[in-house]
Amino acid sequence: MTPNQIQLVQSSFAKVVPISDQAAAIFYSRLFELAPDVRALFKGDMVEQGRKLMTMLGSVTRGLGNLDTLAPVAQRLAERHVGYGAQPAHYAVVGTALIDTLDKGLGEEFTPDVRSAWETAYGTLSDVMIAAAQKTAAA
């Protein structure tokens, strides 16, 4: 990722933080609309799950400038998700739900450049996570 892309992701996420509960609700609503079968993977309180999601996204966006540190965190997250039943194919649906959520939440501020930066960030991290998940599943 370029420094400009990192800055775009970080500054746009800062605008999501004040509406984080709503953004999380939009995300999960969209995720379950796109992939109804994924709903069964979520057993707990969805409000709390949404808070965890937003906390994780905050950590990820802050860490984008140091992928060497962020990658192992993403790998461990993916390994845990294997235990929850997440499949490699789910990552694309999650990415779509995330981009759709940002589009809805940020409105006109979700410019093509911001969208591209988020797509690059998500693509980079999901590649790392999918590889870790596949390695864990094969073990």
PEURHU-V542155 format. One record per pair of residues at least 12 apart in sequence whose ideal C-beta (glycine too) atoms are under 8 Angstrom apart, sorted by the first residue. I is the first residue (numbers start at 1). GAP is how many residues later the second one is. If there is no record, write none. Layout:
I;GAP  I;GAP
//
This chain:
1;63  1;66  1;116  1;119  1;120  1;123  3;62  4;113  5;111  5;112  5;115  5;116  6;58  6;59  6;111  6;115  8;105  8;106  8;109  8;110  9;52  9;55  9;105  9;108  9;109  9;112  10;51  10;52  10;54  12;90  12;94  12;97  12;98  12;102  12;105  12;106  13;44  13;45  13;48  15;91  15;94  16;38  16;41  16;86  16;89  16;90  17;37  17;41  19;86  20;30  20;31  20;34  21;26  21;29  21;30  21;33  22;83  23;31  23;78  23;82  24;23  24;25  24;26  24;27  24;29  24;30  25;25  26;74  26;75  26;78  26;79  27;23  27;26  27;70  27;71  27;74  28;14  28;18  28;21  28;22  28;25  28;69  30;66  30;67  30;70  30;71  31;62  31;63  31;66  34;59  34;62  34;63  35;55  35;58  38;52  38;55  40;45  41;43  41;44  41;45  56;21  59;14  60;14  60;61  60;65  61;60  64;57  67;57  70;55  71;57  74;51  74;54  74;55  74;58  75;53  75;54  75;56  75;57  76;56  77;52  78;50  78;51  78;52  78;54  78;55  78;58  79;53  79;54  79;57  81;48  81;52  82;51  82;54  82;55  86;47  88;42  88;45  88;46  91;35  91;38  91;39  92;34  94;32  95;24  95;27  95;28  95;31  98;20  98;24  99;16  99;19  99;20  99;23  102;12  102;13  102;16  103;12
//
